[in-house]
Amino acid sequence: MPITHDPMLVALSLLVAIQASYVGLNLSLRVSQAFALHRRLLIAGAALSFAVGIWAMHFVGMLAARLPVTVDYVVLPTLLSLLVCVLVVGIAVYLATQRSQRLLFVAATVMGVGIISMHYIGMMALHASAHMTHDPLYVIASVLIAILASGWALWLAFASETRPSLFVCATVLGCAIAGMHYTAMAGLTLHPIAGVPPSAVPAISSGLLALIVSVVAFLVSGFFMLALVPDQTEYPADALILPESSASTPVSEAVALGEPILAVAPAAESAITPGELTRTPSARIYESTLPVEKYHGSKVINTADIFSVHANAHYTYVFNGREDIFCPLSIGEIIERLPPDTFFRVHRSYIINIHCVARLKRAGDNGIAELDSPVRRSVPVSRSRLPQLREQLAAYLGTKGS
């Protein structure tokens, strides 16, 4: 018998996949600008949101299938598919958040493998009820859909110069998850096992069980969004990209009008060392390059190509406007090598190129510097460092205007 599906449950499974993709991508996009524990929690939350959504989509999709045999789902393969999906998708999320175009291809492959492995391991739960055969052509098609569509979604979210709305990216990824599942199901043939007694009628209908699983998946995603997306006022150091519609004044326009570039809060505890505040350009010759790893075949990057620097433990990542490149130096070593009239340490974990600042926005008592880079990037600014940043920007724009 051909396998048919309940259209309502199919639509529900697609909705689950899109919703989980939206939350997972939302958390993933925040990783590059988080630090320490919050960074690790965001990666874990994104991986779990993705995995639970993928698993729930598969489960609801199986409940939507009108199978020619009564199926008892074996618990162990079902749980194993979830655990494997969490691990593999977690690796993909980590690679994607490095914002390297090279690693993005690897992340897309790993993400696709996670979706595929979850599906076929989960299908092992049916072996006790029926013998299954898979059409090789449909298997190959499902693999290609999972990898290519995942790669497209990740590229739109992390590498596209004109990134569409997050909902569009989530829709593409959700369709990759659901498309892989239903393509694989189209190539499935079930053969009843002789001598196996029919299973008892389940106590819960397929529709009700699918609804319960979907609600649980939505609640898990909602929990991660509420717990891990910081409130701008309470967690100003983790400020992220704000919507384009939010009020902001371009730096050059604010200086021309004589307006304050950004409202400065009362003085607070400063983490800047006295030497950092008094450091001025002098006859000292600063470095024109920094050592990096795997940058277009070179082991150095010109300081003129640096938009920002982000500390990660004892090492750093240098952002060149398109991707983050690993640097073995600490952020303290880097700031000493860069000319102070061009680079400024706006946060204990961030350095920005003054020449690349497009605008500043409010984030509670702190600020956000948006960079004029091909790939969108914003950097948190500590309130204790706002006065010096304003002076640096005003001096630069005054020199540029003259």
N, C-alpha and C positions, 0 to 999 in steps of 0.2 A: 504494500500500500504506500502511496506517496505521502510524505509528511506535510500536513497543512498546519496553519497557525491561526490563532485567535487575533484578529486585527487590533482589538483594544489593548490586549496584553503586549503585542508587538510595539504599539505606540508608547505604552508605559515603559517598556524596557529601553526604548530610545531616549525617552525623557530622563530616565535614571542615568544613562550614560552621559548625556549632555550636562546634566546638573553636576555630576561628579567631576567631569572634565573642567567645568567652570571653576569649581572650588579648588581643584588640584592646580590648575594653571594660575589662578589668583594667588595662591600661597607660593607657588614656585617663582613667580615674578618678583616676589618680595625677598627672596632668599639672598640675592646679590647685595642687598643693602641692609641686611641684618647682620648681627655680630654675635659670636660666641654661642651661648646656650639658645638664644632666640633663633639663630640661624639653623641650628640642628633641629629644633622643634618644628620649624617651618618645613624642613625637608621631610621629617617624619610625618607631619600632618598631611603634606601633599601626597606622599607615597600611600598613606593609609586611605586618604580620600579617593585617590585613583583606584587603588586595589579593591576597596569595598564597592565602589561604583561599578567597576568592571565585573566583579563577582556577582553583584546583585543584578546587573544587566543580563549576565549569562543565566542566572537562576530563573529570572522572570521570563527570559526567552525560552528556556526549557519548559516552563509551565505553560507558555503560550502554544507550544507544539502539541498537536493532536496526534499522539503516537499510536501505532497499531497494536501496541502491547501495553499492559499495565506495568509501570516501572516502580521499583523500590530503589531509591538513591542510597548508595553506600556512603556512610558518613566519612570515613577516612580519606578517600580521594577528594571528596567535596571540600574538606578542611585543608587538605594539602594543596589544592589548587589555589586557595586564598593565600596561604602562607608563601607559596612560590611567587605569586603575583605581587605581594607586598615587597618581597626582596628584590625582584627583578625591576619592578617599576620604580622602587626607591633609588636604585642605581641610575636608571634613566633620568629621573628628576635631578639627581646630583650633577650628572654630566651636562644636562641642559642648562642648569643654573650657572655653569661656568661661563656662559655667553661666548663660547668659542665656536666659530662656524665649523671647525674641524670636528670638535667633540659633539656638535649637534647632529651630525650624520650618525655617529656612534650611538647617541642617545635615542635617535629615531629607531635604529635597528633593535636596540635593547628594549625599548618600549613595545615595539611590535612583537618581539619574542615573548615579552611578559604577557601580552594579550593572548597570543597563540597558545603558550604553555598553559595558561589558566584554563582556556577552553578545552583543550584535548586531555588535560589531566582530569578536569571536571567530568568529561564524558566517560571516563573510566568508571564512574559511579553507576553506570547503566549496565556494566558487563554481567552483573548477577541476574539481570532480567532478560537480556537479549544479546545476541551476537551482532556486532557492528562491522560494517565495511565502509571505507571512505574512498570516494572517487579521487584519484591522484590529481586530476586537473582542478577540481574544486579545492583540494588542499593547497595546491600551489597558488590558486587565485586568492584564497583566504589569507595566505602568508603575505602576498604582495599588497593586498588591501591594508592589512594591519601595519606593515612597515611604511609603505609609501604615504598613506593617509596620515599616520602618526607623524612622519617626517614633515609633511606639509603643515600640519597643525603646530608643531613645535617651531618650525621656521617662521610662521606667521607671528607667533607669540614672542619669540626671542631674538630673531635675526632680521625680520623685515624692516626696511627703513621707514615704511609708512604702515605701522602695525594697525590692522583693523581693530574693531572693538573686541573685547575679550569674549563676548558672547559668540561672535563669528568663529574665533579660534576654537572655543569649546564645542561649537556645533560640528566643526570639521573633525575634531578628535572623537566626539561622541558617535558620529557616523562611521568613523574608522572602527570603533569598538563593535558597534552593532552590525556594520557591514561585514566584518570578519566572521562574526557568529553565524549570521543567516546564510552567508555564502558557504560556510562549512556545513551547515545543516542541510543545504540544498544537495550536497554531494553525499549525504549519509543514507545508508540502507540498513534497516534493522531486520534481523532474522530471529523469530521467537525460538527459544531453547526448548527442545522436546523434554517433556517430563517435569517441567517447572510448574507448580500449581499457581493459579492466578492469585494475585495479591488481593488483600481485603480492600474494600472501598475506603479511601482516606477520610479521616474525620473532618478535615478542613478542605474546602473546595480549592481548586487551582487559582481561581480568581482572588479569593480572600487571602490565600497564602502569598500570592504575588503582591497584593496590596500591602501586606504586613512587611515583606522584605523591602519593598520600595520606601515605605515610611521609615524603616530603620536606616536605610542608606541615606535618606534625606537628613535624618536627625544626626547621624555621624558627621556628615559634611557641615551641617549647621553648627555643630559643636566646635569643630576645628576653626570655622570662620570666626565665631565669637571669641574663642580662646586665644587665637594666634594673630588675628589682625589687630594691631595696636591702636589704642585711642591716641590721637595726635597730642592731646593735652597731657595725658599721663605718661606717654612714652615718646617724648619728642625726639630722642636720638634715633628712633627707628622710622622717622618720617619718610614717606615714599612718594612716588609720582602722584600728583594731584590731578583731578580732571581738568581738561583744557578750559572748561567754562568757569573755573574758579577765579576769583578776583586776583589779579596780579598786575604789576606795572613793570614794563621792560626797564632794565637798568639804565640804558642810555636816555630814555624818556624821563625817568625820575630825576636824573642828575640835571638834565636840561631845564626842567621845571623848578628846580631847587627844592624838590620834595625829598623827604627821607627815603632812602632806598628800602629800608625795612624797619618796622617799629622794634626798638630795642628794649628788652625787659630790664628791670633793675639788676644791678650787678649781682652775680652769684658766684659760687665757688668756681674758681678757674683751675683747669688742669694744664694751662700753658705755663711753661717754665719761663722765668724772667729773661733768659737768653733768647727765647723765641720771640718775645714781644719787642725787644730792643734790636733785633737783628736787622740791619739795613744793608743795602747794596754797597759794596766797597770794591777795592781793587782786586779782591779775591776772584780767582777764575773758577767758575763752577763747572760741573761735569756737563758735557754735551750729550752723553749717552748713559743708559743704565743697563746693567746685565739682566737678561731675561732668558727664558727657555722656549725654544721652538717658535720663533717669530719669523715667518717667511724665510726660513733657512738661515737666519742670522741669530747671533747670541746677544745682540744689543738692540736697543730701541732709542731713537733720537728723542731727547727731551722735548723738542718742538712738536712731536707727534703724540705727546701724553695729554690726555684730557683730565684724568683723575687717577688717584692711587687709593686702593682699599686694603687695609691691613687684614690679615687672616692668620691669627696666632703669631708666630715669630716671623712669618713671611708676608708677602704682599702680592696683590694683583694690580697690574698696570692696565688702565683702560685707554685704548687708542681711538675711541669713537665708534668702534664696531665690535670689539671683543676684548675680553680680559686675558692678559698674558701673565703667566707666573713669573715672579721676580724673587730671587733668594734673599734679598736685602730686607731688613726690618723697616718699618715706616719712619723710625727715628734716623736711620742711616740715610734713607732717601731724601728726607727734608733737608739734611745737611749738604746734600750734593746738588740740590736744585736752586736756581737763582730766586732769592726771596721777593724780587719785584714782579715775578711771574707766577710763582707757586705759593699757595698759602694753606696751612693746615687748619681746616675749618672744624675739625672734630678729632678726637683722639684716634680715630680709625680711618680718617679720610684726609687727603690732600687734593686740591683742585687747581687747575690752570686758570688763573684770573681771566686770561684772554678768551676762554671758552665758555664763560658764564653768559647765558642768555637772559635769565631773569631770576629774581628771588621771590619766594612766596612765604606766607606766614604758616607756622605750624605750632600753635600754642605760643609759648614764650620763645620758641626757637625758630629756625628758618630752614628753608630748602633752596638749594642752588640748583637750578635746571641748566644742564649743559647743552650747548649748541652742537650736538653730535648726530651723525647719521642714525645711530641706534639710540633710542630715548634713554636718558640716564639723568637721575637727580641725586643729589648728595645732601645728607643732613648737615646742618650748621648749628653748632652749639651756641647758646645765647651768650656765653662768656667771650666768644670770638667774633660776634657780630660787629662790634665797633671797629676792630681792626680790618675786617673784611670790607666794611663800608668805605673806610679810608683808602684801602688798596684799590677798590673798584673805581672810586671817584678820581683817584690819582691817575689810574690807567686811562679812564675815559676822557679825562681832561687833557692828557698827553695825546691821546688818539685824535681828539677833536681839533687840537691846535696843529 
